[in-house]
Structure formats: structure tokens, C-alpha cells
Amino acid sequence: MRTLSDECAWSKLVDLVSRRDYSQKEAAGRLVREGFSRDCASRAVERGVASRVVNDARFAEYFVRAKVSAGWGPMRIERELSRRGVPIEDVPGWPDEFFGDEGPTQRARELIERKPVPRENAYPKLVRFLVSRGFSLSVAKDVVSERLARDGDT
């Protein structure tokens, strides 16, 4: 019975990873939610790691690149990777390789330029938007103040 369970879990894991990469923690959690025991899910993930079907470094690189292009800041990316069981120290080239020459202030400026200024409570709403995207509070406050001063809004 264990062999059959292990083969079903392996098959499910391969099916999941064929659609997108998963971290080890995510893959194990997904298999458990699909009804496999924790031990069975763990064995399937170990097999996946050994055969390079599951690879945390590859997952982290794709994840970070996707989130950077979506406008996420470094703090949120770090938090989400940690939640998925991948320590940020294990991501080669973090953060320089992913953010290039532009710093967080420039990225926040570009992001806030695409956002319309709300009619009411513009400052707190825009600051909250940038902080939720993973920018530090000080960067968010500076960028929003610049934008509102330039546009003549308060």
C-alpha cells in the first residue's frame, strides 16, 4: 500500500511541477492538502529534489523575477520567499542581480507614476500602496511626497 501511495504522490508532484515551479515546502503542503500523508508527501518531495524536479533555487529565481516585474519591492519578496520556505540567503545574486542599477526609490517612483492620485486621502493611500508592495516606509513617504508636491495635490 505504501508503494502505491508513494507512486501516486510522485505522479501528482510531477503533474503540479509541470505547470509551475514549487518550493519544497509548497510542494509538500500541496500534496498534504491533496490527501497524502505528511510522510508520503515528504518522500515524494525528497524524490523530486533528488531528481531535480523540485529545486528551491530555481523556484526562487523565477519567483523573484516575476515579482520584480510585477512591481514588488525587496521587503515583500523576502517575506513571501520566507513564507514559502526559501531563505533569502539561498538566492544567488540577491538583490543586485534582480533590481539592477536602479534603487528602490527609482522603482517606487516608476510604480507610483502609473497609479492615479485618489481624490481623498491621497497621501496615506499611496504610501500604503507602496508599503504593501514591499517598499520601506521611508522610501514610500518620500516618493509620495514628491509626487503630490509635483502634481500640486495635498
Secondary structure, 3 states (H helix, E strand, C coil): CHHHHHHHHHHHHHHHHHHCCCCHHHHHHHHHHCCCCHHHHHHHHHHHHHCCCCCHHHHHHHHHHHHHHCCCCHHHHHHHHHHCCCCHHHCCCCCHHHHCCCCHHHHHHHHHHCCCCCCCCHHHHHHHHHHHCCCCHHHHHHHHHHHHHHHCCC
